[in-house]
């Protein structure tokens, strides 16, 4: 019976592969352009700085999509929304392949981000409503596909440029990948019934957030993810510039540092997936936050290449499981309205990711070093919020309302 149970459990994980891939493809939508901005600028005549705002507009779109996704469940089930979403994504990608207008780039990337955000929340609902009991492990696997996509995205763009292939073909490659995911989704989720879940999406806010104690735990969970994402974004997007301008490392070293960061994030999430459910989530969050703060404190003043790479590896390890465990914990505080809960949770994540570039840009005018110190400060606040959450939950037992 034990073997059979494990086999069924493994099949349940495999059945969520289309949803895992929806997370994998998301960073590819907008990160693929990073190595191609110069070529895109030459071809279209659009300033590189203006083209780089594609990422900002995509982020605006994805936040809006995540916040409004559950509204569509009032008329359609998850399956129909995801299918329609992928069809629209393919259409937007094809239109982008022909585009040379700055304004249209912004509009299409907002629409692309919005549709990706809608799909993300619907995929999250599949994950949160799955019969697998260990939601921490399932969510960890789900979100671990994001760093994989983040590593693959630049390779697509750089491979095209290195081989003399026009940057516009990147959109066809991505569209083909989206089509493959859609076909896999149609095969795996064929005949899937989720109409009984749709009734929950009619639940008013006041009937979801019924317990003030749990509401505070939920707010703390969202704040933890908000500050965490500020730290992650600074390390992943701004630290390479810091390494080149302050420590005078070359571009290849800076790129290697980012790769090591994401590899250790991924490795850490694999480790966390085995720990999940066996150790209290709050204590794992606190341990990871402390590791991240300590590693970043060592990394920032470090000027020797090897030591910097070792330090950034531990920084990635510390950043690994906070978002996955945090999403699982916050999105399941109530049994009802999990789509709405997930919308707020991912909005908090993207709000932190969106704020970070503005903070680094503003502070770097005074000091490049202090602009990177934002990361350990934000992670320190994350740790303090986790401690507050631990103390509050011990003083105010939630009973069976709270998942553990």
PATITOR-841746 format. One line per field, with one value per residue (C-alpha): residue number from 1; residue in one letter; x, y, z. Coordinates in Angstrom, 1 decimal. Example, Ala and Ser with C-alpha at 12.3 -4.5 7.8 and 13.67 -1.06 7.14 Angstrom:
2
num	[1,2]
residu	[A,S]
X	[12.3,13.7]
Y	[-4.5,-1.1]
Z	[7.8,7.1]
END
This chain:
404
num	[1,2,3,4,5,6,7,8,9,10,11,12,13,14,15,16,17,18,19,20,21,22,23,24,25,26,27,28,29,30,31,32,33,34,35,36,37,38,39,40,41,42,43,44,45,46,47,48,49,50,51,52,53,54,55,56,57,58,59,60,61,62,63,64,65,66,67,68,69,70,71,72,73,74,75,76,77,78,79,80,81,82,83,84,85,86,87,88,89,90,91,92,93,94,95,96,97,98,99,100,101,102,103,104,105,106,107,108,109,110,111,112,113,114,115,116,117,118,119,120,121,122,123,124,125,126,127,128,129,130,131,132,133,134,135,136,137,138,139,140,141,142,143,144,145,146,147,148,149,150,151,152,153,154,155,156,157,158,159,160,161,162,163,164,165,166,167,168,169,170,171,172,173,174,175,176,177,178,179,180,181,182,183,184,185,186,187,188,189,190,191,192,193,194,195,196,197,198,199,200,201,202,203,204,205,206,207,208,209,210,211,212,213,214,215,216,217,218,219,220,221,222,223,224,225,226,227,228,229,230,231,232,233,234,235,236,237,238,239,240,241,242,243,244,245,246,247,248,249,250,251,252,253,254,255,256,257,258,259,260,261,262,263,264,265,266,267,268,269,270,271,272,273,274,275,276,277,278,279,280,281,282,283,284,285,286,287,288,289,290,291,292,293,294,295,296,297,298,299,300,301,302,303,304,305,306,307,308,309,310,311,312,313,314,315,316,317,318,319,320,321,322,323,324,325,326,327,328,329,330,331,332,333,334,335,336,337,338,339,340,341,342,343,344,345,346,347,348,349,350,351,352,353,354,355,356,357,358,359,360,361,362,363,364,365,366,367,368,369,370,371,372,373,374,375,376,377,378,379,380,381,382,383,384,385,386,387,388,389,390,391,392,393,394,395,396,397,398,399,400,401,402,403,404]
residu	[X,X,X,X,X,X,X,X,X,X,X,X,X,X,X,X,X,X,X,X,X,X,X,X,X,X,X,X,X,X,X,X,X,X,X,X,X,X,X,X,X,X,X,X,X,X,X,X,X,X,X,X,X,X,X,X,X,X,X,X,X,X,X,X,X,X,X,X,X,X,X,X,X,X,X,X,X,X,X,X,X,X,X,X,X,X,X,X,X,X,X,X,X,X,X,X,X,X,X,X,X,X,X,X,X,X,X,X,X,X,X,X,X,X,X,X,X,X,X,X,X,X,X,X,X,X,X,X,X,X,X,X,X,X,X,X,X,X,X,X,X,X,X,X,X,X,X,X,X,X,X,X,X,X,X,X,X,X,X,X,X,X,X,X,X,X,X,X,X,X,X,X,X,X,X,X,X,X,X,X,X,X,X,X,X,X,X,X,X,X,X,X,X,X,X,X,X,X,X,X,X,X,X,X,X,X,X,X,X,X,X,X,X,X,X,X,X,X,X,X,X,X,X,X,X,X,X,X,X,X,X,X,X,X,X,X,X,X,X,X,X,X,X,X,X,X,X,X,X,X,X,X,X,X,X,X,X,X,X,X,X,X,X,X,X,X,X,X,X,X,X,X,X,X,X,X,X,X,X,X,X,X,X,X,X,X,X,X,X,X,X,X,X,X,X,X,X,X,X,X,X,X,X,X,X,X,X,X,X,X,X,X,X,X,X,X,X,X,X,X,X,X,X,X,X,X,X,X,X,X,X,X,X,X,X,X,X,X,X,X,X,X,X,X,X,X,X,X,X,X,X,X,X,X,X,X,X,X,X,X,X,X,X,X,X,X,X,X,X,X,X,X,X,X,X,X,X,X,X,X,X,X,X,X,X,X,X,X,X,X,X,X,X,X,X,X,X,X,X,X,X,X,X,X]
X	[0.0,2.9,4.4,1.1,0.6,4.0,3.3,-0.1,1.6,4.3,1.6,-0.2,3.0,3.5,-0.1,0.8,3.7,1.7,1.3,5.0,5.8,3.5,6.0,9.0,7.9,7.0,10.6,11.3,8.6,10.6,14.2,15.0,15.3,18.1,21.1,19.4,18.7,21.5,20.4,16.8,17.7,19.7,16.9,14.0,15.7,14.4,16.7,18.2,17.0,13.4,13.6,14.7,11.3,9.8,10.5,8.7,5.6,5.6,5.7,2.8,0.8,1.6,0.7,-2.6,-3.3,-2.6,-4.9,-7.9,-7.4,-10.0,-12.7,-12.8,-13.7,-17.1,-18.0,-15.3,-13.4,-9.6,-9.1,-11.0,-9.1,-5.7,-6.5,-7.7,-4.7,-2.1,-3.9,-3.7,0.0,0.9,-1.0,0.9,4.3,3.6,2.6,5.8,7.9,6.7,6.7,9.1,7.0,8.1,4.5,3.3,6.1,4.9,1.3,2.0,4.2,1.6,-1.0,1.5,2.3,-1.4,-2.2,0.8,-0.4,-3.9,-2.5,-0.2,-3.0,-5.1,-2.1,-1.6,-5.2,-4.6,-1.6,-3.4,-6.5,-4.5,-5.2,-1.5,-1.4,2.2,1.5,4.9,6.7,4.3,4.6,8.4,8.5,6.0,8.1,11.4,10.7,11.0,14.8,15.2,13.3,15.4,18.6,17.2,15.9,19.2,20.6,17.8,18.6,22.4,22.4,20.4,22.8,26.0,24.7,23.8,20.0,17.6,16.3,12.7,12.9,13.1,9.4,8.7,10.8,8.9,5.6,6.5,7.3,4.0,2.2,3.9,2.8,-0.7,-0.8,0.6,-2.0,-4.9,-3.6,-3.0,-6.1,-8.5,-11.9,-10.8,-13.8,-13.4,-16.9,-17.4,-14.5,-15.9,-18.5,-15.8,-14.8,-18.2,-17.3,-17.2,-14.1,-15.8,-16.7,-13.1,-11.2,-13.4,-10.7,-8.7,-5.9,-5.5,-5.8,-2.8,-0.8,-1.8,-0.6,2.7,3.1,2.6,5.0,7.6,7.4,7.4,10.7,12.2,11.5,13.3,16.4,16.2,15.7,18.7,20.9,19.8,19.5,21.7,24.5,26.2,26.5,27.8,30.5,31.6,31.6,32.8,34.9,35.9,35.2,34.6,31.2,31.8,32.5,29.4,27.4,28.9,28.0,24.3,24.4,25.8,23.1,20.3,21.9,22.1,18.6,17.4,19.6,18.2,14.6,15.3,16.6,13.7,11.3,12.5,12.5,9.0,6.4,9.0,10.2,8.0,7.8,8.5,11.8,13.0,12.1,14.0,17.1,17.2,16.8,19.7,21.9,21.1,21.8,25.1,26.2,25.3,27.2,30.3,29.7,29.3,32.8,34.5,37.0,38.6,36.9,36.8,35.5,32.9,31.6,31.5,29.7,27.1,26.5,25.4,23.4,21.4,21.0,19.5,17.1,16.1,13.0,11.6,9.3,8.1,7.3,6.0,3.6,2.4,1.9,0.1,-2.1,-3.5,-4.4,-8.1,-9.7,-11.9,-11.0,-7.5,-7.5,-8.1,-5.4,-2.9,-3.7,-2.7,0.3,1.7,0.9,3.0,5.9,5.7,5.3,8.6,10.3,8.9,10.1,13.6,14.9,13.6,15.3,18.7,18.5,17.8,20.4,23.1,23.3,24.8,26.5,26.7,27.6,24.7,22.3,23.3,23.1,19.3,19.3,20.6,18.5,15.3,16.2,16.8,13.3,12.1,13.8,12.2,8.8,9.2,10.2,7.1,5.0,6.5,5.8,2.3,1.3,2.6,0.7,-2.4,-2.9,-5.0,-6.3,-7.4,-7.9,-4.2,-2.4,0.9]
Y	[0.0,2.4,1.9,2.4,5.6,6.9,6.0,7.8,10.8,10.9,10.8,13.7,15.8,14.8,15.9,19.4,19.7,22.1,24.4,24.1,25.1,28.1,29.5,28.4,30.3,33.5,35.0,33.9,36.3,39.3,38.3,36.9,40.5,41.5,40.3,41.6,45.2,46.6,44.7,45.6,49.2,49.2,47.5,49.6,52.9,52.9,54.0,51.2,52.9,53.1,49.5,48.4,49.7,46.6,44.8,47.5,47.4,43.6,43.8,46.3,43.9,40.8,42.5,43.7,40.2,38.5,40.9,40.5,36.8,35.4,37.7,35.5,32.5,33.9,32.9,30.5,27.6,27.4,25.2,27.6,30.6,29.0,27.8,31.2,32.8,30.8,31.5,35.2,34.9,33.3,36.0,38.8,37.1,37.0,40.6,41.5,39.7,42.3,45.4,48.3,50.9,51.9,52.6,49.3,47.4,48.9,48.1,44.5,43.8,45.1,42.8,39.9,40.5,40.8,37.5,35.8,37.1,35.7,32.3,32.3,32.7,30.0,27.6,28.5,27.6,24.2,23.8,25.0,22.9,19.8,16.7,16.5,17.3,18.6,22.0,23.4,20.8,21.2,25.0,24.7,22.6,24.9,28.0,26.3,26.4,30.2,30.3,27.7,29.9,32.9,31.0,29.8,33.1,34.9,31.8,32.1,35.7,35.4,32.2,33.9,36.9,34.8,32.8,35.8,35.1,38.0,38.9,38.7,34.9,34.8,35.5,32.5,30.2,31.4,31.0,27.4,26.7,28.2,26.1,22.9,23.8,24.4,21.0,19.4,21.1,20.0,16.4,16.2,18.2,16.8,16.1,17.8,19.0,22.0,23.6,22.8,25.1,28.0,28.6,29.7,32.5,34.2,34.3,38.0,39.3,39.6,35.9,34.9,37.1,36.2,35.7,38.8,36.7,34.8,38.0,39.5,36.3,36.7,40.3,39.3,36.6,39.1,41.6,38.8,38.1,41.8,42.5,39.2,40.2,43.5,41.6,39.0,41.6,43.7,40.6,39.2,42.4,45.1,43.2,42.5,46.2,46.7,44.0,45.8,49.4,49.0,45.9,46.2,42.7,42.0,41.3,37.6,37.4,39.4,37.0,34.0,35.4,35.7,32.2,30.8,32.8,31.2,27.7,27.8,29.2,26.2,23.8,25.3,24.9,21.2,20.8,22.7,20.4,17.5,19.4,20.8,19.3,17.8,21.1,24.0,26.4,29.5,28.2,27.3,30.8,32.3,30.1,31.0,34.7,34.6,32.7,35.3,38.3,36.8,35.9,39.3,41.0,39.1,39.4,43.2,44.2,41.1,41.9,38.6,36.7,33.2,34.4,36.6,33.6,31.4,34.2,34.7,30.9,31.2,34.3,32.2,29.4,31.8,33.2,29.8,28.6,31.8,32.6,29.0,28.4,31.9,31.5,28.1,29.4,32.6,31.3,28.5,30.4,29.9,26.9,29.1,31.8,30.6,32.2,35.6,34.9,33.9,37.2,39.3,37.1,37.4,41.1,41.5,39.6,41.7,45.0,44.2,43.3,46.5,48.8,47.5,49.0,52.5,52.2,51.1,53.8,56.5,55.5,54.7,58.4,58.9,55.5,52.4,50.3,51.6,50.8,47.1,47.2,47.5,43.7,42.7,45.5,44.1,40.6,41.7,43.1,39.8,37.9,40.3,39.8,36.0,36.3,38.5,35.8,33.0,34.9,35.9,32.4,31.0,33.6,33.2,29.5,29.4,25.9,23.9,27.1,27.4,24.8,23.4]
Z	[0.0,0.8,-2.7,-4.3,-2.3,-3.4,-7.0,-6.9,-5.3,-7.9,-10.6,-8.9,-9.2,-12.9,-13.6,-12.5,-15.0,-17.3,-14.3,-13.4,-17.0,-16.8,-14.1,-16.2,-19.3,-17.5,-17.1,-20.7,-21.9,-20.9,-19.9,-23.4,-24.7,-22.2,-24.4,-27.5,-26.6,-28.7,-31.8,-31.2,-30.9,-34.1,-36.0,-34.7,-34.0,-30.5,-27.7,-25.6,-22.4,-23.8,-24.8,-21.4,-20.0,-21.6,-18.3,-16.3,-18.5,-18.4,-14.6,-14.5,-16.6,-14.6,-11.3,-12.8,-14.2,-10.9,-9.1,-11.5,-12.5,-10.0,-11.4,-14.5,-12.4,-11.9,-15.5,-16.5,-15.0,-14.7,-17.7,-20.1,-18.8,-19.2,-22.7,-23.8,-22.1,-23.9,-27.3,-26.6,-25.5,-28.8,-30.7,-28.7,-29.4,-33.2,-33.2,-31.3,-33.9,-36.5,-34.3,-34.5,-32.6,-29.1,-27.9,-29.4,-27.6,-24.3,-25.0,-26.2,-23.2,-20.8,-22.5,-22.5,-18.8,-17.9,-19.6,-18.0,-14.6,-15.2,-16.2,-13.2,-10.7,-12.4,-12.3,-8.7,-8.0,-9.5,-7.2,-4.0,-4.7,-5.5,-3.4,-2.4,1.3,1.4,-0.1,1.0,-1.1,-4.0,-4.0,-3.7,-6.8,-8.6,-8.0,-8.6,-12.3,-12.3,-11.7,-14.4,-16.8,-15.7,-16.6,-19.9,-21.1,-21.7,-23.4,-26.1,-26.9,-26.8,-28.9,-31.6,-31.7,-31.5,-34.5,-36.5,-36.4,-36.3,-32.8,-34.1,-34.3,-30.5,-30.4,-32.7,-30.4,-27.4,-29.2,-30.1,-26.5,-25.4,-27.9,-26.6,-23.0,-24.2,-25.9,-22.8,-20.7,-23.0,-22.9,-19.1,-18.0,-20.6,-19.1,-15.8,-13.8,-11.5,-11.6,-7.9,-7.1,-9.0,-6.3,-3.9,-6.2,-5.5,-1.8,-0.7,1.0,4.3,4.3,3.5,6.0,8.9,11.6,12.7,14.1,10.8,8.9,10.7,10.0,6.3,6.3,7.9,5.3,2.5,4.0,4.4,0.7,-0.2,1.6,0.4,-3.2,-2.8,-1.6,-4.4,-7.1,-6.0,-5.9,-9.2,-11.2,-9.6,-7.9,-11.3,-12.0,-8.5,-9.1,-12.3,-11.1,-7.5,-7.5,-11.2,-12.2,-15.9,-17.4,-17.7,-13.9,-13.2,-15.4,-13.7,-10.3,-11.3,-12.7,-9.4,-7.5,-9.5,-9.4,-5.6,-5.4,-7.4,-5.3,-2.1,-3.3,-4.0,-0.5,1.0,-1.0,1.1,4.4,3.8,6.0,8.4,10.0,11.0,8.1,10.2,11.5,8.0,6.8,9.7,9.1,5.4,6.1,8.6,6.1,3.4,5.6,6.8,3.3,1.8,4.7,3.6,-0.1,-0.4,0.8,-0.7,-3.4,-4.3,-7.1,-5.6,-2.2,-3.9,-5.8,-2.7,-0.8,-3.6,-3.6,0.1,-0.7,-3.3,-0.8,1.7,-0.9,-2.1,-0.1,1.4,-1.5,-2.0,1.7,2.1,-0.8,0.4,3.9,3.1,0.3,2.5,5.7,4.8,3.1,1.0,-1.5,-2.2,-5.6,-4.0,-1.3,-4.1,-5.9,-2.9,-2.2,-5.7,-5.9,-2.8,-4.5,-7.7,-5.7,-4.0,-7.3,-8.9,-6.1,-5.9,-9.2,-8.2,-4.8,-6.3,-9.0,-6.5,-3.9,-6.4,-7.3,-3.8,-3.4,-5.4,-2.4,-0.3,-3.2,-2.8,1.0,0.4,-0.1,3.4,5.0,3.3,4.2,7.8,7.9,6.5,9.4,11.9,10.4,10.6,14.3,14.9,13.1,15.3,18.5,17.5,16.4,19.7,21.8,19.6,18.6,15.4,16.0,12.9,10.8,10.1,8.0,9.3]
END
